[in-house]
Structure formats: structure tokens, C-alpha cells
Amino acid sequence: MTETRPKRRYLTSGERHALAADLKTRYEAGASVRQLAEETGRSYGSVSGLLHLADTQMRPAVWPADRLTGDARATAKQAAADVYEAGHAIRCAADAIGRSWTYTRNLLVEADIKFRPRNSRCTASH
């Protein structure tokens, strides 16, 4: 059974601005949007909106811990390029290196690959 949140009443303008100021102070002290959402019982989007209301300078999103750098990135880029240049689709190259379509496409852009129209399909052997 899924847990449901209790319905909240709408905040007045003054309450919204006070909460936004409090969230801004906590965010600037190092709390993440997700932590603030959990602590306040509000959604991620609600907390993000309140932080923007308070003109908070947002930190950049954190990259996933499994991002590829250095030699590992160069190896994945070359492997994706090899699969794609052999006539297979980006999806096939993504499957071959174990990454998403978007991540793989970005690697191919870095490798200066000339893209074909988006009608090619994966074949069983790549």
C-alpha cells in the first residue's frame, strides 16, 4: 500500500516568503534541495520554486558518480564510434558501451562523428 501525504492548505503570501527565506538560508548553509524537501514534507519542485522565489543562487547539479573521465571516457567514445561507423544505430552503440542513448550521442558528438538520418535500427550482431 502506498503512503499518501496529508493535504496541505495553501500558504499566504507572507508565509511563502518567510518559508522561502528560511529555505534559502538552509540551502546556502549546504543543504540540498532534496534534503529540504524531505525535512519540510514538501515536493522537490515546491522547494525549488520557493528557492527561486527567494532569488537563491542555485548550485550546479552534481554529476553521477559513474561518469566517465580520462582513459575510460576515451575508450567508451572510441567503442561507440566504432559501432556507429559500422552502420549501427546510436541505440546499438549505447547498448554496446552500457550507457544511455543521450550519453552515447554526446560521446559521438565529441568524437566528431557525422550523423546519419534517424531511421537505422540495431542488428543482432554488433
KAURWO-V372430 format. One record per pair of residues at least 6 apart in sequence whose C-alpha atoms are under 8 Angstrom apart, sorted by the first residue. I is the first residue (numbers start at 1). J is the second residue. If there is no record, write none. Layout:
i-><I I>
j-><J J>
//
This chain:
i-><16 17 17 17 19 20 20 20 20 21 21 23 23 23 23 24 24 24 26 27 27 33 33 33 34 36 37 37 37 37 76 76 77 77 77 77 77 78 79 79 79 80 80 80 80 80 80 80 80 81 81 81 81 83 83 83 83 84 84 84 87 88 88 88 88 88 89 89 89 89 90 90 90 91 91 91 91 92 92 92 92 93 94 94 94 94 96>
j-><50 50 53 54 50 50 51 53 54 51 54 36 47 50 51 51 54 56 36 33 36 44 47 48 44 47 43 44 46 47 97 107 104 107 108 110 111 111 93 96 97 90 93 94 96 97 104 107 108 93 108 111 113 92 93 96 126 90 92 93 120 120 121 122 123 126 118 120 121 122 101 104 105 100 101 121 122 121 122 123 126 104 100 101 103 104 126>
//
